[in-house]
Amino acid sequence: MTFRLGLTGSIGMGKSTTAAMFARRGHPVWDADAAVHRLYAAGGAATGPVAAAFPGALTADGIDRAALKQALAREPGGLSRLESIVHPLVAADRVDFVRRAEAAGVRIVVLDIPLLFETGAEAAMDGVAVVSTSEDRQAQRVMARPGMTRENFDLILSRQMPDAEKRARADWVIPTDNIEQAEAAVAAICSEIGSRDNA
């Protein structure tokens, strides 16, 4: 039986770095953002329906994210419409990934989903780990990103569940104040899941 570990956390909390730690331990990682990129690429499953809903967003290379963003800004209910198209396709991609991992006899798969709780995806997980650090460290990391503004950062945060609530709902919390702390937490989680198998 493959254990489906949901990995989530707000922007700037260190989720990508933590996902890489699981991958280095040999646990396959499915990345929701990467899945969206595949779906938006030329020939991807989302290009047809998204182009039908937002005609100006389609290019020869697939869906142009900048053009799509402009279309969403012009259309009040645009984001909900887009999510109703893309979320089921992303979920199907995830299910396919888990199915292939199960067929290969993989013990743990990590499902890296930024909006895991917000989209109700935790229902499909066997356990959830949340990455977390202090608000100050989170802000430092995010504001160091090219082109990031405080306004944009606040907008992103407004669409995400508060960190405290995520931590309260998680099975495990991975502190990412430093690499050693995060590595130790990842090792402990893998060990605990592995010991369940042997119980």
N, CA and C of each residue as an Amber inpcrd file, in Angstrom:
protein
   597
   0.8540000  -1.1980000   0.0000000   0.0000000   0.0000000   0.0000000
   0.8880000   1.2470000   0.0000000   0.6380000   2.1470000  -0.9260000
   1.4250000   3.3840000  -1.0190000   0.8320000   4.4420000  -0.0900000
   1.6750000   5.0330000   0.7430000   1.2410000   6.0930000   1.6530000
   1.2800000   7.4200000   0.9100000   0.1540000   8.1130000   0.8790000
   0.0520000   9.4020000   0.1840000   0.2480000  10.5280000   1.2030000
   1.4300000  11.1400000   1.1590000   1.7570000  12.2200000   2.0870000
   1.5600000  13.5640000   1.3980000   0.5890000  14.3260000   1.8730000
   0.3670000  15.6700000   1.3450000   1.3620000  16.6280000   1.9770000
   2.0210000  17.4220000   1.1520000   2.9900000  18.4090000   1.6480000
   2.4910000  19.7920000   1.2490000   2.3230000  20.6670000   2.2270000
   1.8070000  21.9930000   1.9140000   2.4340000  23.0380000   2.8250000
   2.0940000  24.2850000   2.5910000   2.6390000  25.3960000   3.3630000
   2.4590000  26.6700000   2.5670000   2.3860000  27.7730000   3.2690000
   2.1850000  29.0640000   2.6200000   3.4300000  29.4850000   1.8540000
   3.2810000  30.5140000   1.0320000   4.3980000  31.0360000   0.2340000
   5.5780000  31.4050000   1.1450000   6.7840000  31.0590000   0.7010000
   7.9840000  31.4350000   1.4350000   8.3060000  30.5810000   2.6370000
   7.5590000  29.4920000   2.8320000   7.7870000  28.6440000   4.0040000
   8.8590000  27.5650000   3.7720000   9.2670000  27.3720000   2.5200000
  10.3230000  26.3940000   2.2530000   9.8330000  25.0560000   1.7400000
   8.6770000  25.0540000   1.0980000   8.0650000  23.7970000   0.6510000
   8.8780000  23.1020000  -0.4430000   9.3520000  23.8590000  -1.4230000
  10.1120000  23.2500000  -2.5290000  11.4050000  22.6120000  -2.0270000
  12.0770000  23.3140000  -1.1120000  13.3130000  22.7840000  -0.5260000
  13.0220000  21.4990000   0.2400000  11.9170000  21.4910000   0.9730000
  11.5390000  20.3160000   1.7660000  11.1320000  19.1550000   0.8610000
  10.4130000  19.4510000  -0.2090000  10.0290000  18.3960000  -1.1600000
  11.2710000  17.7150000  -1.7260000  12.3060000  18.4970000  -1.9950000
  13.5610000  17.9470000  -2.5250000  14.2200000  17.0090000  -1.5150000
  14.0310000  17.2750000  -0.2360000  14.5890000  16.3950000   0.8080000
  13.9320000  15.0130000   0.7510000  12.6130000  14.9970000   0.5590000
  11.9100000  13.7150000   0.4190000  12.3800000  12.9880000  -0.8430000
  12.5270000  13.7340000  -1.9300000  12.9560000  13.1410000  -3.1980000
  14.3460000  12.5040000  -3.0590000  15.2420000  13.1770000  -2.3340000
  16.5970000  12.6350000  -2.1350000  16.5680000  11.3400000  -1.3350000
  15.5290000  11.1480000  -0.5590000  15.3830000   9.9130000   0.2200000
  14.7110000   8.8140000  -0.6100000  14.4480000   9.1160000  -1.8680000
  13.8930000   8.1020000  -2.7610000  12.3760000   8.0550000  -2.8370000
  11.7230000   9.0730000  -2.2830000  10.2560000   9.1100000  -2.3140000
   9.8020000  10.0100000  -3.4620000   9.0980000   9.4650000  -4.4590000
   8.6770000  10.2770000  -5.6090000   7.8020000  11.4520000  -5.1780000
   8.0280000  12.5980000  -5.8110000   7.2830000  13.8220000  -5.4780000
   6.4570000  14.2560000  -6.6890000   5.1690000  14.4740000  -6.4420000
   4.2900000  15.0610000  -7.4670000   4.0970000  16.5220000  -7.0960000
   4.3310000  17.4070000  -8.0560000   4.2940000  18.8520000  -7.8210000
   3.0830000  19.4450000  -8.5430000   2.1420000  20.0170000  -7.7870000
   0.9190000  20.5720000  -8.3840000   1.2330000  21.6890000  -9.3770000
   2.1990000  22.5630000  -9.0420000   2.5460000  23.6640000  -9.9470000
   3.1250000  23.1380000 -11.2550000   3.9680000  22.1050000 -11.1500000
   4.5510000  21.5030000 -12.3560000   3.4650000  20.8490000 -13.2080000
   2.4610000  20.2710000 -12.5440000   1.3450000  19.6550000 -13.2660000
   0.5820000  20.7110000 -14.0660000   0.3720000  21.8800000 -13.4700000
  -0.3210000  22.9710000 -14.1700000   0.4810000  23.4060000 -15.3930000
   1.8010000  23.5030000 -15.2260000   2.6610000  23.8770000 -16.3630000
   2.5180000  22.8690000 -17.5050000   2.4800000  21.5880000 -17.1750000
   2.3030000  20.5400000 -18.2040000   0.9450000  20.6850000 -18.8880000
  -0.0810000  20.9500000 -18.0980000  -1.4390000  21.0760000 -18.6420000
  -1.5850000  22.3010000 -19.5370000  -0.8120000  23.3670000 -19.2270000
  -0.8750000  24.6080000 -19.9990000   0.0270000  24.5900000 -21.2350000
   0.9690000  23.6470000 -21.2850000   1.9140000  23.5920000 -22.4100000
   1.1930000  23.1770000 -23.6920000   1.8160000  23.4470000 -24.8390000
   1.2090000  23.0830000 -26.1300000   0.8120000  21.6120000 -26.1140000
  -0.4420000  21.3480000 -26.4500000  -0.9440000  19.9740000 -26.4580000
  -1.4190000  19.4930000 -25.1020000  -1.2500000  20.3110000 -24.0500000
  -1.6850000  19.9250000 -22.7050000  -3.1990000  19.8690000 -22.6060000
  -3.6880000  19.0750000 -21.6670000  -5.1270000  18.8380000 -21.5420000
  -5.9300000  20.0980000 -21.2130000  -5.2810000  21.1200000 -20.6280000
  -6.0220000  22.3340000 -20.2540000  -6.0940000  23.3610000 -21.3760000
  -5.2550000  23.2230000 -22.4090000  -5.1750000  24.2980000 -23.4090000
  -6.5020000  24.5280000 -24.1160000  -7.1710000  23.4590000 -24.5130000
  -8.4450000  23.5960000 -25.2280000  -9.5140000  24.2790000 -24.3980000
  -9.8620000  23.7100000 -23.2260000 -10.9190000  24.3310000 -22.4130000
 -10.5740000  25.7290000 -21.8990000  -9.2970000  25.9720000 -21.5640000
  -8.9270000  27.3100000 -21.0770000  -9.0070000  28.3200000 -22.2240000
  -8.5540000  27.9210000 -23.4050000  -8.6200000  28.8080000 -24.5730000
 -10.0660000  29.1180000 -24.9460000 -10.9560000  28.1500000 -24.7590000
 -12.3760000  28.3680000 -25.0610000 -12.9700000  29.3940000 -24.0940000
 -12.5250000  29.3430000 -22.8360000 -13.0490000  30.2700000 -21.8270000
 -12.3730000  31.6390000 -21.8930000 -11.0820000  31.6430000 -22.2580000
 -10.2900000  32.8870000 -22.3200000  -9.5110000  32.8910000 -23.6380000
 -10.1760000  33.2130000 -24.7550000  -9.5900000  33.0720000 -26.0970000
  -8.2370000  33.7520000 -26.3040000  -8.0030000  34.8920000 -25.6800000
  -6.7540000  35.6140000 -25.9020000  -5.5400000  34.9940000 -25.2290000
  -5.7580000  33.9390000 -24.4250000  -4.6510000  33.3730000 -23.6430000
  -3.8650000  32.3030000 -24.3920000  -4.3560000  31.8650000 -25.5410000
  -3.7050000  30.7640000 -26.2560000  -2.6610000  31.2690000 -27.2520000
  -1.4710000  30.6460000 -27.2060000  -0.4080000  30.9250000 -28.1800000
   0.0440000  29.5940000 -28.7670000   0.9940000  29.6460000 -29.6760000
   1.5210000  28.4160000 -30.2760000   2.2020000  27.5310000 -29.2360000
   2.6640000  28.1390000 -28.1430000   3.3540000  27.3770000 -27.0940000
   2.4170000  26.8900000 -25.9870000   1.1300000  27.1620000 -26.1480000
   0.1700000  26.7800000 -25.1110000  -0.4740000  28.0110000 -24.5040000
  -0.8460000  27.9090000 -23.2410000  -1.4980000  29.0300000 -22.5560000
  -0.4390000  30.0190000 -22.0750000  -0.6150000  31.2800000 -22.4550000
   0.2790000  32.3550000 -22.0210000  -0.2270000  32.8650000 -20.6760000
   0.5580000  32.6310000 -19.6180000   0.1190000  32.9770000 -18.2640000
  -0.0990000  34.4750000 -18.0730000   0.7340000  35.2930000 -18.7150000
   0.5870000  36.7470000 -18.5860000  -0.7300000  37.2030000 -19.2060000
  -1.0470000  36.6660000 -20.3930000  -2.3000000  37.0180000 -21.0650000
  -3.4970000  36.5080000 -20.2610000  -3.3340000  35.3210000 -19.6770000
  -4.4110000  34.7440000 -18.8620000  -4.6530000  35.6120000 -17.6270000
  -3.5880000  36.0810000 -17.0180000  -3.6940000  36.9450000 -15.8390000
  -4.4440000  38.2250000 -16.1800000  -4.1510000  38.7970000 -17.3500000
  -4.8540000  40.0140000 -17.7850000  -6.3320000  39.7400000 -18.0060000
  -6.6280000  38.5850000 -18.6050000  -8.0330000  38.2150000 -18.8480000
  -8.7790000  38.0430000 -17.5290000  -8.1140000  37.4420000 -16.5360000
  -8.7410000  37.2330000 -15.2310000  -9.0050000  38.5690000 -14.5350000
  -8.1030000  39.5310000 -14.7260000  -8.2690000  40.8570000 -14.1110000
  -9.4850000  41.5790000 -14.6860000  -9.7980000  41.2900000 -15.9620000
 -10.9370000  41.9570000 -16.6300000 -12.2680000  41.2970000 -16.2960000
 -12.2300000  40.0380000 -15.8840000 -13.4660000  39.2720000 -15.7100000
 -13.7150000  38.9440000 -14.2470000 -14.7750000  39.4960000 -13.6460000
 -15.0330000  39.3090000 -12.2100000 -15.0400000  37.8400000 -11.7520000
 -15.7520000  36.9750000 -12.4390000 -15.8230000  35.5720000 -12.0040000
 -14.8100000  34.6790000 -12.6880000 -13.8010000  35.3110000 -13.2980000
 -12.8400000  34.5610000 -14.1110000 -12.0480000  33.5120000 -13.3580000
 -11.6040000  33.8550000 -12.1500000 -10.7640000  32.9180000 -11.3960000
 -11.5400000  31.6470000 -11.0430000 -12.7850000  31.8020000 -10.6140000
 -13.6030000  30.6350000 -10.2780000 -13.8180000  29.7650000 -11.5130000
 -14.0240000  30.4350000 -12.6530000 -14.2330000  29.7120000 -13.9030000
 -12.9830000  28.9140000 -14.2780000 -11.8290000  29.5820000 -14.1480000
 -10.5620000  28.9230000 -14.4660000 -10.3300000  27.7360000 -13.5420000
 -10.5700000  27.9270000 -12.2540000 -10.3580000  26.8410000 -11.2860000
 -11.2650000  25.6510000 -11.5690000 -12.4970000  25.9230000 -12.0080000
 -13.4300000  24.8210000 -12.3080000 -12.9520000  23.9950000 -13.4980000
 -12.1360000  24.6060000 -14.3620000 -11.5630000  23.8890000 -15.5060000
 -10.2930000  23.1480000 -15.0910000  -9.4090000  23.8590000 -14.3980000
  -8.0570000  23.3340000 -14.1420000  -7.9900000  22.3590000 -12.9680000
  -8.7010000  22.6190000 -11.8800000  -8.5820000  21.7670000 -10.6950000
  -8.8990000  20.2920000 -10.9700000  -9.9740000  19.9720000 -11.7010000
 -10.2270000  18.5450000 -11.9840000  -9.1210000  17.9020000 -12.8280000
  -8.5210000  18.6690000 -13.7470000  -7.4330000  18.1410000 -14.5830000
  -6.1850000  17.8860000 -13.7440000  -5.9080000  18.7940000 -12.8100000
  -4.7630000  18.6250000 -11.9130000  -4.9860000  17.4050000 -11.0120000
  -6.2100000  17.2650000 -10.4990000  -6.5320000  16.1200000  -9.6420000
  -6.3670000  14.8090000 -10.4050000  -6.7830000  14.7850000 -11.6530000
  -6.6440000  13.5720000 -12.4810000  -5.1760000  13.2320000 -12.7070000
  -4.3540000  14.2500000 -12.9030000  -2.9090000  14.0610000 -13.0760000
  -2.3120000  13.4520000 -11.8060000  -2.7660000  13.9350000 -10.6530000
  -2.2840000  13.4250000  -9.3630000  -2.6830000  11.9660000  -9.1520000
  -3.9230000  11.6610000  -9.4660000  -4.4200000  10.2850000  -9.3180000
  -3.6190000   9.3280000 -10.2000000  -3.3150000   9.7590000 -11.4220000
  -2.5240000   8.9470000 -12.3440000  -1.1210000   8.7000000 -11.7860000
  -0.5200000   9.7430000 -11.1960000   0.8120000   9.6300000 -10.5880000
   0.7990000   8.5930000  -9.4620000  -0.1960000   8.6840000  -8.5740000
  -0.2930000   7.7520000  -7.4430000  -0.5340000   6.3330000  -7.9430000
  -1.3740000   6.1990000  -8.9420000  -1.6760000   4.8700000  -9.4950000
  -0.4030000   4.2100000 -10.0350000   0.4120000   4.9940000 -10.7540000
   1.6580000   4.4450000 -11.3140000   2.6410000   4.0890000 -10.1970000
   2.6680000   4.9120000  -9.1360000   3.5570000   4.6330000  -8.0000000
   3.1320000   3.3420000  -7.2980000   1.8320000   3.1630000  -7.1310000
   1.3120000   1.9400000  -6.4940000   1.6760000   0.7130000  -7.3180000
   1.5350000   0.8320000  -8.6260000   1.8500000  -0.2890000  -9.5190000
   3.3290000  -0.6550000  -9.4420000   4.1710000   0.3540000  -9.1580000
   5.6200000   0.1310000  -9.0690000   6.0450000  -0.3090000  -7.6600000
   5.0900000  -0.3990000  -6.7360000   5.3990000  -0.8350000  -5.3750000
   6.0570000   0.2190000  -4.5050000   5.8620000   1.4950000  -4.8350000
   6.4490000   2.6000000  -4.0650000   5.7600000   2.6930000  -2.7000000
   6.5600000   2.8730000  -1.6310000   6.0050000   2.9030000  -0.2730000
   5.4140000   4.2590000   0.1070000   6.1210000   5.3490000  -0.2440000
   5.6520000   6.6950000   0.1110000   5.7140000   7.5900000  -1.1260000
   4.6170000   8.2870000  -1.4340000   4.6580000   9.3440000  -2.4460000
   4.3540000  10.6610000  -1.7420000   5.0350000  11.7000000  -2.1810000
   4.8320000  13.0300000  -1.6080000   4.0810000  13.8710000  -2.6340000
   2.9570000  14.4380000  -2.2090000   2.1180000  15.2270000  -3.0990000
   2.2070000  16.6830000  -2.6660000   3.0010000  17.4440000  -3.4050000
   3.3270000  18.8420000  -3.1020000   2.2040000  19.7280000  -3.6530000
   1.3330000  20.1970000  -2.7430000   0.1310000  20.9310000  -3.1520000
   0.0270000  22.2260000  -2.3440000   0.3430000  23.3870000  -2.9560000
   0.3080000  24.6580000  -2.2130000  -1.0420000  24.9350000  -1.5450000
  -2.1450000  24.7080000  -2.2530000  -3.4750000  25.0050000  -1.7080000
  -4.1880000  23.7110000  -1.2960000  -3.4860000  22.8350000  -0.5990000
  -4.0300000  21.5190000  -0.2360000  -5.3030000  21.6360000   0.5890000
  -5.2530000  22.4050000   1.6840000  -6.4310000  22.5510000   2.5290000
  -7.4980000  23.4000000   1.8420000  -7.0540000  24.4390000   1.1360000
  -7.9960000  25.3610000   0.4890000  -8.8460000  24.6670000  -0.5710000
  -8.2970000  23.6270000  -1.2070000  -9.0270000  22.9250000  -2.2750000
  -9.6470000  21.6130000  -1.7980000  -9.4750000  21.2930000  -0.5080000
 -10.0580000  20.0570000   0.0270000  -9.2860000  18.8030000  -0.3470000
  -8.0660000  18.9680000  -0.8700000  -7.2890000  17.8070000  -1.3270000
  -6.8130000  16.9230000  -0.1800000  -6.8670000  17.4340000   1.0660000
  -6.4000000  16.6090000   2.1880000  -7.2280000  15.3320000   2.3400000
  -8.4650000  15.3630000   1.8080000  -9.3320000  14.1820000   1.9060000
  -8.7480000  12.9840000   1.1580000  -7.9000000  13.2520000   0.1680000
  -7.3030000  12.1730000  -0.6260000  -5.9330000  11.7470000  -0.0890000
  -5.5060000  12.3070000   1.0590000  -4.1910000  12.0090000   1.6220000
  -4.2990000  11.0290000   2.7860000  -3.2120000  10.3020000   3.0340000
  -3.1320000   9.4400000   4.2120000  -2.5490000  10.2020000   5.3920000
  -1.8940000  11.3160000   5.1220000  -1.3210000  12.1700000   6.1570000
  -0.8760000  13.4700000   5.5240000  -0.7830000  14.5250000   6.3210000
  -0.4010000  15.8420000   5.8000000   0.7310000  16.4260000   6.6360000
   1.7580000  16.9250000   5.9370000   2.8670000  17.6390000   6.5870000
   2.8380000  19.0900000   6.1200000   2.9550000  20.0030000   7.0680000
   2.9640000  21.4420000   6.7610000   4.3450000  22.0090000   7.0700000
   4.9050000  22.7440000   6.1140000   6.1800000  23.4290000   6.3560000
   5.8760000  24.8150000   6.9360000   6.7070000  25.2250000   7.8980000
   6.3970000  26.4750000   8.5820000   7.6650000  27.1390000   9.1170000
   7.6430000  28.4550000   9.1300000   8.7020000  29.2430000   9.7640000
   8.0680000  30.5120000  10.3140000   8.8570000  31.3870000  10.8810000
   8.3000000  32.6060000  11.4690000   7.8110000  33.5570000  10.3750000
   6.9010000  34.4560000  10.7490000   6.3780000  35.4390000   9.7890000
   7.5020000  36.3170000   9.2390000   8.4360000  36.6820000  10.1030000
   9.5480000  37.5360000   9.6680000  10.4100000  36.8320000   8.6260000
  10.7400000  35.5620000   8.8970000  11.5860000  34.8280000   7.9580000
  10.8310000  34.5900000   6.6400000   9.5480000  34.3000000   6.7530000
   8.7190000  34.1140000   5.5520000   8.7440000  35.3870000   4.6980000
   8.5210000  36.5350000   5.3270000   8.4950000  37.8060000   4.5930000
   9.8480000  38.0990000   3.9490000  10.9450000  37.8310000   4.6770000
  12.2910000  38.0470000   4.1230000  12.4900000  37.2240000   2.8510000
  12.1000000  35.9500000   2.9150000  12.2840000  35.0550000   1.7640000
  11.4630000  35.5220000   0.5620000  10.2050000  35.8630000   0.8220000
   9.3200000  36.2400000  -0.2840000   9.7310000  37.5720000  -0.9010000
  10.0540000  38.5410000  -0.0650000  10.4070000  39.8720000  -0.5750000
  11.7410000  39.8710000  -1.3210000  12.5380000  38.8220000  -1.1210000
  13.8180000  38.7070000  -1.8400000  13.6220000  38.1710000  -3.2630000
  12.4160000  37.7260000  -3.5810000  12.1450000  37.1960000  -4.9170000
  12.0950000  38.3310000  -5.9420000  12.6260000  38.1040000  -7.1410000
  12.6210000  39.1500000  -8.1730000  11.1980000  39.6250000  -8.4930000
  11.0220000  40.9310000  -8.4950000   9.7420000  41.5140000  -8.8970000
   8.6440000  41.4650000  -7.8490000   8.9290000  40.9170000  -6.6680000
   7.8930000  40.8070000  -5.6350000   7.6810000  42.1550000  -4.9520000
   6.4090000  42.5120000  -4.7420000   6.0640000  43.7250000  -4.0060000
   5.2760000  43.3170000  -2.7660000   5.2280000  44.1960000  -1.7910000
   4.4750000  43.9020000  -0.5670000   2.9940000  43.7080000  -0.8970000
   2.5060000  44.5070000  -1.8450000   1.0970000  44.4070000  -2.2530000
   0.8010000  43.0210000  -2.8310000   1.7000000  42.5510000  -3.6950000
   1.5310000  41.2350000  -4.3070000   1.6090000  40.1350000  -3.2580000
   2.5490000  40.2770000  -2.3430000   2.7190000  39.3110000  -1.2550000
   1.4460000  39.2280000  -0.4200000   0.8870000  40.3830000  -0.0600000
  -0.3440000  40.4180000   0.7400000  -1.5190000  39.7910000  -0.0030000
  -1.5610000  40.0040000  -1.3190000  -2.6300000  39.4220000  -2.1310000
  -2.5300000  37.8960000  -2.1180000  -1.3100000  37.3810000  -2.2700000
  -1.0970000  35.9270000  -2.2430000  -1.5090000  35.3670000  -0.8770000
  -1.0880000  36.0370000   0.1910000  -1.4380000  35.5730000   1.5400000
  -2.9460000  35.5590000   1.7640000  -3.6320000  36.5250000   1.1670000
  -5.0900000  36.6140000   1.3600000  -5.8250000  35.4230000   0.7480000
  -5.1780000  34.7530000  -0.2020000  -5.8010000  33.5930000  -0.8600000
  -5.4070000  32.2730000  -0.1850000  -4.5210000  32.3670000   0.8100000
  -4.0450000  31.1600000   1.4740000  -4.5580000  31.1000000   2.9100000
  -4.8150000  29.8860000   3.3680000  -5.2310000  29.6830000   4.7520000
  -4.0970000  30.1300000   5.6850000  -4.4070000  30.7800000   6.8100000
  -3.3480000  31.2130000   7.7290000  -2.4720000  30.0380000   8.1820000
  -1.1900000  30.3230000   8.3710000  -0.2260000  29.2890000   8.7570000
  -0.6490000  28.5670000  10.0330000  -1.1410000  29.2970000  11.0120000
  -1.5330000  28.6790000  12.2970000  -2.6250000  27.6390000  12.0930000
  -3.5620000  27.9400000  11.1980000  -4.6550000  26.9980000  10.9310000
  -4.1310000  25.7530000  10.2190000  -3.2110000  25.9510000   9.2700000
  -2.6140000  24.7970000   8.5780000  -1.8910000  23.9000000   9.5660000
  -1.1180000  24.5100000  10.4640000  -0.3670000  23.7230000  11.4460000
  -1.3200000  22.9370000  12.3450000  -2.4400000  23.5620000  12.7130000
  -3.4090000  22.9020000  13.5880000  -4.0560000  21.6970000  12.9070000
  -4.1750000  21.7430000  11.5920000  -4.8440000  20.6660000  10.8480000
  -3.8830000  19.5830000  10.3590000  -2.5830000  19.8330000  10.4920000
  -1.5840000  18.9040000   9.9450000  -1.3180000  17.7280000  10.8820000
  -0.8500000  16.6330000  10.3040000  -0.3810000  15.4990000  11.0980000
   1.0480000  15.7380000  11.5690000   1.8280000  16.4440000  10.7420000
   3.2120000  16.7810000  11.0790000   3.4790000  18.2300000  10.6830000
   4.3180000  18.9040000  11.4610000   4.7860000  20.2370000  11.1090000
   6.3030000  20.1490000  10.9040000   6.7740000  20.6530000   9.7630000
   8.2050000  20.6420000   9.4560000   8.7270000  22.0670000   9.6170000
   9.5170000  22.3340000  10.6750000  10.0740000  23.6830000  10.8440000
  11.1940000  23.9080000   9.8360000  11.1570000  25.0350000   9.1520000
  12.1610000  25.3030000   8.1180000  13.0070000  26.5330000   8.4560000
  13.2160000  26.7670000   9.7570000  14.0660000  27.8910000  10.1700000
  15.4860000  27.6860000   9.6580000  15.9080000  26.3970000   9.6070000
  17.2040000  26.0710000   9.0180000  17.1390000  24.6770000   8.3910000
  18.1100000  24.3800000   7.5470000  18.1260000  23.1220000   6.7910000
  18.1860000  21.9030000   7.7180000  19.0140000  21.9770000   8.7510000
  19.1970000  20.8290000   9.6520000  17.8900000  20.4510000  10.3430000
  17.1680000  21.4680000  10.7810000  15.8730000  21.2600000  11.4440000
  14.8950000  20.5630000  10.4990000  14.8290000  21.0680000   9.2820000
  13.9110000  20.4990000   8.2890000  14.3000000  19.0640000   7.9410000
  15.5890000  18.8230000   7.7360000  16.0770000  17.4700000   7.4150000
  15.7040000  16.4830000   8.5230000  15.8720000  16.9010000   9.7660000
  15.5630000  16.0320000  10.9030000  14.0730000  15.6990000  10.9420000
  13.2330000  16.6900000  10.6680000  11.7840000  16.4670000  10.6680000
  11.3750000  15.5260000   9.5360000  11.9670000  15.7200000   8.3600000
  11.6650000  14.8470000   7.2130000  12.0720000  13.4060000   7.5290000
  13.2570000  13.2280000   8.1140000  13.7320000  11.8870000   8.4840000
  12.7760000  11.2270000   9.4780000  12.3080000  12.0040000  10.4430000
  11.4030000  11.4660000  11.4650000  10.0660000  11.0430000  10.8610000
   9.5590000  11.8510000   9.9210000   8.2820000  11.5230000   9.2700000
   8.4160000  10.2220000   8.4650000   9.4890000  10.1230000   7.6920000
   9.7010000   8.9240000   6.8730000   9.8330000   7.6870000   7.7540000
  10.5350000   7.8440000   8.8730000  10.7240000   6.7380000   9.8120000
   9.3900000   6.3170000  10.4270000   8.5850000   7.3170000  10.8010000
   7.2800000   7.0030000  11.4210000   6.3520000   6.2810000  10.4460000
   6.3080000   6.7640000   9.2010000   5.4550000   6.1130000   8.1900000
   5.9600000   4.6910000   7.9320000   7.2760000   4.5470000   7.8530000
   7.8680000   3.2240000   7.6310000   7.5670000   2.2670000   8.7690000
   7.5660000   2.7590000  10.0170000   7.3000000   1.8850000  11.1690000
   5.8470000   1.4380000  11.1950000   4.9530000   2.2380000  10.6160000
   3.5350000   1.8370000  10.5340000   3.4010000   0.5990000   9.6470000
   4.2040000   0.5710000   8.5820000   4.1640000  -0.5630000   7.6630000
   4.5680000  -1.8500000   8.3610000   5.5050000  -1.7170000   9.3060000
   6.0650000  -2.8990000   9.9450000   5.3140000  -3.2910000  11.2230000
   4.3380000  -2.4630000  11.5770000   3.6170000  -2.7190000  12.8310000
   2.6850000  -3.9230000  12.6980000
